[in-house]
Amino acid sequence: MKELIEMWKHTRIVSFFILSTALYAVFLWIFAQLPVWIIPGVTSLRPANAIPIVCSLLFGPAAAWGTAFGNLIGYDLMSGALTIGSIGGFIGNFVMGLVPYYVWRRIFKEPPHCKNLKSLAAFELVNLLHASSCGFIIALWTELVGFVPFTPIAFIITFNNFLHAAIISPILMGLFYDRAVKAGWLWTDIMSGYTYTPKEVKSYHKIGFLLTIIGGIVGDFVCIILGLGLGQPLLFGPGLIFVGTPLIATGLVFLIIFIVGLALLSKD
């Protein structure tokens, strides 16, 4: 993850951070003014969620920071959704901007142009991972601090993130990827020492990817089910819970799995 720090040395990457932040913030603010709130003051319909995965795959680490600050500025500050939940929102949106480029550079040899089935299928898998990871982290935080129960917020954020990006983002990638390549705007064109796609997919990167899927996707949906009151007698018994509720304890386990997966993906 050293690129997240090293990026600040590169003026063009900083410019991409500003662009990512501005695009996300402006479109979040526009759609929040309509407004189509799902949970008033907490979450609404967000077509702007099509932007982070595109910026991430083009601008790399700039989009991780840009997505986090774009959500904070455009949604929390400008749209009246600043709450204790915004802490989880900052982290969750950071992860949403991090995961796409972070996974793609280690796992997929086909570029994310979305112009053939192989590229599109990989794109949608990464989309599901980045959407679920964001929803999982934000909802686990809101459950932990007693702000909003896990299940409704996780379900809404996950599918809100996924559906908009599943439809809109492949079109944007098809329009802009080749142009970005020709213009030398991919983050790896500017930051030397990093590869955009892997020459070889190493075994520990595959394990890391699998762990992020288990932690970010499986963990999200397992906790959603637990939040509905299903499955608890099979997983927990008297005296077995040491960290909060069964849902929180389960969520923390899956969160650790997800973090270990990211750590393996970061290994050269």
Backbone torsions as a table, in degrees:
resi	resn	phi	psi	omega
1	MET	NA	11.8	-177.2
2	LYS	-62.5	-23.0	179.5
3	GLU	-64.5	-23.6	179.0
4	LEU	-67.3	-23.9	176.4
5	ILE	-96.6	-43.3	-177.1
6	GLU	-64.2	-24.3	-177.1
7	MET	-59.6	-28.0	-176.6
8	TRP	-70.8	-8.5	176.7
9	LYS	-84.3	-11.9	-173.3
10	HIS	-110.5	116.5	-175.5
11	THR	-59.5	-42.1	-178.0
12	ARG	-67.6	-36.4	177.9
13	ILE	-67.8	-38.6	175.7
14	VAL	-62.4	-37.6	176.0
15	SER	-62.7	-37.6	177.1
16	PHE	-68.2	-33.6	174.6
17	PHE	-62.1	-46.1	179.1
18	ILE	-62.4	-42.0	179.0
19	LEU	-64.1	-46.3	179.5
20	SER	-61.1	-44.3	179.6
21	THR	-62.1	-47.5	-176.2
22	ALA	-65.0	-45.8	-179.4
23	LEU	-60.1	-47.9	-177.3
24	TYR	-66.6	-45.2	-178.0
25	ALA	-62.9	-45.8	-176.9
26	VAL	-64.3	-46.7	-178.1
27	PHE	-71.2	-33.4	173.4
28	LEU	-61.7	-44.9	-178.7
29	TRP	-63.9	-43.5	-179.3
30	ILE	-58.4	-49.2	-176.4
31	PHE	-74.8	-22.3	175.8
32	ALA	-74.2	-18.4	-179.9
33	GLN	-83.4	-12.8	-175.5
34	LEU	-59.2	-38.8	-31.1
35	PRO	-96.4	154.7	175.9
36	VAL	-120.5	74.1	-178.3
37	TRP	-73.9	136.1	172.4
38	ILE	-91.7	-50.4	168.9
39	ILE	-120.2	107.3	-173.6
40	PRO	-52.1	128.7	178.7
41	GLY	78.1	-1.5	-178.1
42	VAL	-119.9	-56.5	179.4
43	THR	-151.5	151.4	-178.8
44	SER	-141.1	177.0	171.9
45	LEU	-60.9	134.1	-172.1
46	ARG	-135.5	76.1	174.4
47	PRO	-58.2	-21.9	177.9
48	ALA	-62.7	-14.7	179.1
49	ASN	-69.2	-4.1	172.2
50	ALA	-74.4	-15.7	-174.2
51	ILE	-79.0	-45.2	-173.3
52	PRO	-56.1	-43.3	-177.1
53	ILE	-67.4	-34.9	177.8
54	VAL	-67.8	-48.1	178.8
55	CYS	-62.7	-38.3	179.7
56	SER	-62.5	-45.6	-177.7
57	LEU	-73.0	-19.2	176.2
58	LEU	-95.8	-45.8	-169.1
59	PHE	-108.1	-0.5	173.6
60	GLY	59.1	-128.7	-174.8
61	PRO	-60.7	-25.6	177.0
62	ALA	-59.1	-33.8	-178.2
63	ALA	-77.7	-26.7	176.4
64	ALA	-63.0	-51.1	176.7
65	TRP	-66.5	-40.3	-177.8
66	GLY	-63.8	-39.0	178.9
67	THR	-67.5	-41.5	179.7
68	ALA	-63.7	-49.7	-178.0
69	PHE	-75.0	-31.4	177.3
70	GLY	-63.2	-41.8	177.4
71	ASN	-67.1	-41.8	179.8
72	LEU	-61.5	-43.3	-177.0
73	ILE	-78.0	-53.0	-171.7
74	GLY	-77.1	-29.3	-175.3
75	TYR	-105.1	-52.1	-175.6
76	ASP	-74.8	-49.7	-175.0
77	LEU	-81.5	-50.2	-173.7
78	MET	-81.3	-21.6	-174.6
79	SER	-111.6	8.9	173.3
80	GLY	75.4	28.9	-179.6
81	ALA	-113.3	22.4	-179.3
82	LEU	-78.1	115.4	-179.1
83	THR	-145.6	-176.5	173.6
84	ILE	-60.7	-26.8	177.6
85	GLY	-67.0	-16.9	-177.7
86	SER	-67.1	-23.2	176.0
87	ILE	-64.7	-49.3	175.2
88	GLY	-63.7	-34.7	178.5
89	GLY	-62.9	-39.6	178.8
90	PHE	-63.8	-46.7	-178.8
91	ILE	-67.0	-45.2	-179.1
92	GLY	-62.0	-41.3	178.6
93	ASN	-71.4	-32.7	173.4
94	PHE	-59.2	-46.8	179.0
95	VAL	-63.5	-37.8	179.1
96	MET	-62.0	-36.0	177.2
97	GLY	-81.4	-19.5	-178.7
98	LEU	-83.0	-46.8	-168.5
99	VAL	-57.3	-45.8	-174.4
100	PRO	-58.4	-53.8	-179.3
101	TYR	-69.9	-33.3	-176.0
102	TYR	-65.0	-40.7	178.3
103	VAL	-77.2	-43.8	-172.8
104	TRP	-62.3	-38.2	-176.2
105	ARG	-70.5	-12.8	-179.8
106	ARG	-108.0	-26.3	-166.8
107	ILE	-113.5	-39.6	-169.6
108	PHE	-109.2	123.5	178.9
109	LYS	-82.6	-25.5	178.0
110	GLU	-78.0	127.8	178.7
111	PRO	-62.5	155.8	-176.8
112	PRO	-85.1	49.8	-179.1
113	HIS	-80.9	-16.0	177.4
114	CYS	61.5	28.9	-178.2
115	LYS	-103.3	-2.1	171.9
116	ASN	-140.6	170.0	-173.3
117	LEU	-63.6	-38.9	-179.0
118	LYS	-62.7	-46.7	179.6
119	SER	-66.6	-41.9	-178.5
120	LEU	-66.7	-40.4	179.8
121	ALA	-64.3	-43.2	177.7
122	ALA	-63.5	-40.5	179.0
123	PHE	-59.9	-45.6	-176.9
124	GLU	-70.5	-31.3	174.9
125	LEU	-65.9	-44.4	177.5
126	VAL	-65.1	-36.5	176.9
127	ASN	-60.0	-46.6	179.0
128	LEU	-61.9	-40.4	-179.4
129	LEU	-65.7	-45.0	-177.0
130	HIS	-71.5	-33.4	178.2
131	ALA	-69.6	-45.9	-179.0
132	SER	-66.9	-41.3	-179.3
133	SER	-61.7	-42.4	178.2
134	CYS	-63.5	-49.6	179.6
135	GLY	-60.7	-41.0	-179.2
136	PHE	-63.1	-47.8	-176.9
137	ILE	-66.7	-45.5	-179.9
138	ILE	-63.6	-46.0	-177.4
139	ALA	-67.8	-35.5	177.8
140	LEU	-64.5	-38.0	177.3
141	TRP	-66.0	-47.1	-177.9
142	THR	-65.4	-32.3	174.9
143	GLU	-69.3	-41.9	-176.6
144	LEU	-63.5	-39.8	-178.0
145	VAL	-92.5	1.5	177.8
146	GLY	72.2	30.9	-177.0
147	PHE	-91.2	-56.9	176.9
148	VAL	-137.2	137.1	178.8
149	PRO	-57.9	149.2	-173.9
150	PHE	-58.7	-53.7	-166.7
151	THR	-59.1	-51.1	-178.9
152	PRO	-64.1	-41.5	-177.0
153	ILE	-72.2	-37.3	178.3
154	ALA	-65.2	-45.0	-179.3
155	PHE	-62.3	-46.7	-177.7
156	ILE	-64.6	-48.7	-177.6
157	ILE	-64.5	-44.3	-178.0
158	THR	-58.9	-51.9	-176.4
159	PHE	-76.6	-29.8	174.2
160	ASN	-62.1	-46.7	178.2
161	ASN	-63.9	-48.5	-171.8
162	PHE	-68.1	-48.6	-171.8
163	LEU	-65.3	-42.5	179.0
164	HIS	-64.1	-44.5	-178.7
165	ALA	-71.0	-31.1	-179.7
166	ALA	-64.7	-32.9	-176.4
167	ILE	-94.1	-49.1	-171.5
168	ILE	-84.2	-42.0	-171.1
169	SER	-63.7	-40.9	177.1
170	PRO	-59.3	-34.5	177.1
171	ILE	-64.9	-43.9	179.1
172	LEU	-64.0	-40.9	178.4
173	MET	-64.8	-40.2	177.4
174	GLY	-62.5	-31.9	-179.8
175	LEU	-80.5	-37.9	-167.6
176	PHE	-108.1	-20.1	-174.2
177	TYR	-61.1	-53.5	-178.0
178	ASP	-61.5	-37.2	178.7
179	ARG	-66.5	-39.3	178.1
180	ALA	-65.9	-37.9	177.6
181	VAL	-62.6	-48.0	-178.8
182	LYS	-64.2	-34.3	-178.5
183	ALA	-83.0	-7.7	-177.3
184	GLY	71.1	35.5	-175.5
185	TRP	-99.5	-3.8	175.7
186	LEU	-66.4	144.9	-173.5
187	TRP	-60.4	-32.0	180.0
188	THR	-75.2	-15.3	173.6
189	ASP	-70.7	-23.9	-174.7
190	ILE	-103.2	-39.7	-179.5
191	MET	-97.5	102.7	-178.2
192	SER	-70.9	153.0	178.6
193	GLY	94.7	-1.3	-180.0
194	TYR	-120.9	143.8	178.9
195	THR	-105.0	141.5	-178.8
196	TYR	-78.0	-42.8	174.2
197	THR	-128.5	152.4	-175.5
198	PRO	-78.6	142.9	170.4
199	LYS	-75.8	-33.2	178.6
200	GLU	-141.0	133.4	177.8
201	VAL	-90.6	108.8	-175.1
202	LYS	-79.4	155.2	-173.7
203	SER	-63.2	-39.5	-178.8
204	TYR	-72.9	-22.6	172.3
205	HIS	-72.5	-36.7	176.0
206	LYS	-63.3	-42.8	177.8
207	ILE	-62.7	-43.6	178.6
208	GLY	-60.3	-43.0	178.5
209	PHE	-62.3	-43.7	178.7
210	LEU	-61.4	-40.8	-179.9
211	LEU	-67.1	-36.5	176.8
212	THR	-66.6	-34.6	176.8
213	ILE	-66.7	-44.9	178.7
214	ILE	-62.6	-46.7	-177.9
215	GLY	-71.0	-45.4	-172.7
216	GLY	-85.7	-35.5	-178.4
217	ILE	-98.7	-57.1	-179.1
218	VAL	-61.2	-44.5	179.6
219	GLY	-59.7	-41.0	179.0
220	ASP	-58.8	-50.0	-174.7
221	PHE	-76.9	-31.5	174.1
222	VAL	-62.4	-43.9	-179.9
223	CYS	-70.0	-32.3	174.1
224	ILE	-61.1	-43.6	179.0
225	ILE	-65.5	-43.0	178.1
226	LEU	-60.4	-36.7	179.4
227	GLY	-65.9	-19.9	175.8
228	LEU	-85.9	-2.4	179.1
229	GLY	87.0	14.7	-178.8
230	LEU	-101.5	143.1	171.3
231	GLY	86.3	-12.9	-174.6
232	GLN	-61.0	-43.0	179.9
233	PRO	-62.0	-25.2	179.6
234	LEU	-79.1	-25.6	-173.3
235	LEU	-104.2	-23.9	-172.4
236	PHE	-137.0	150.0	175.5
237	GLY	-137.5	176.0	180.0
238	PRO	-57.4	132.2	176.4
239	GLY	81.5	2.0	-177.5
240	LEU	-94.3	-9.9	-175.1
241	ILE	-102.2	122.3	-178.9
242	PHE	-115.8	-14.1	-177.6
243	VAL	-123.7	94.2	174.6
244	GLY	61.2	-141.8	-178.8
245	THR	-83.6	165.8	174.5
246	PRO	-55.2	-38.6	-179.6
247	LEU	-63.7	-47.0	-179.7
248	ILE	-64.0	-43.7	179.4
249	ALA	-60.0	-44.8	178.4
250	THR	-63.7	-44.5	-179.8
251	GLY	-60.2	-40.8	179.7
252	LEU	-65.4	-35.8	176.6
253	VAL	-63.2	-47.8	-179.8
254	PHE	-66.6	-32.9	177.4
255	LEU	-64.3	-41.3	177.1
256	ILE	-62.6	-42.5	177.4
257	ILE	-59.3	-43.6	179.8
258	PHE	-62.4	-44.5	-179.4
259	ILE	-64.6	-40.3	177.4
260	VAL	-63.0	-38.8	176.6
261	GLY	-61.0	-44.0	177.4
262	LEU	-62.5	-39.2	179.3
263	ALA	-62.6	-40.9	178.2
264	LEU	-67.6	-37.4	176.6
265	LEU	-65.5	-26.5	-179.0
266	SER	-80.2	-13.8	-177.4
267	LYS	-72.2	128.7	179.0
268	ASP	-78.5	NA	NA
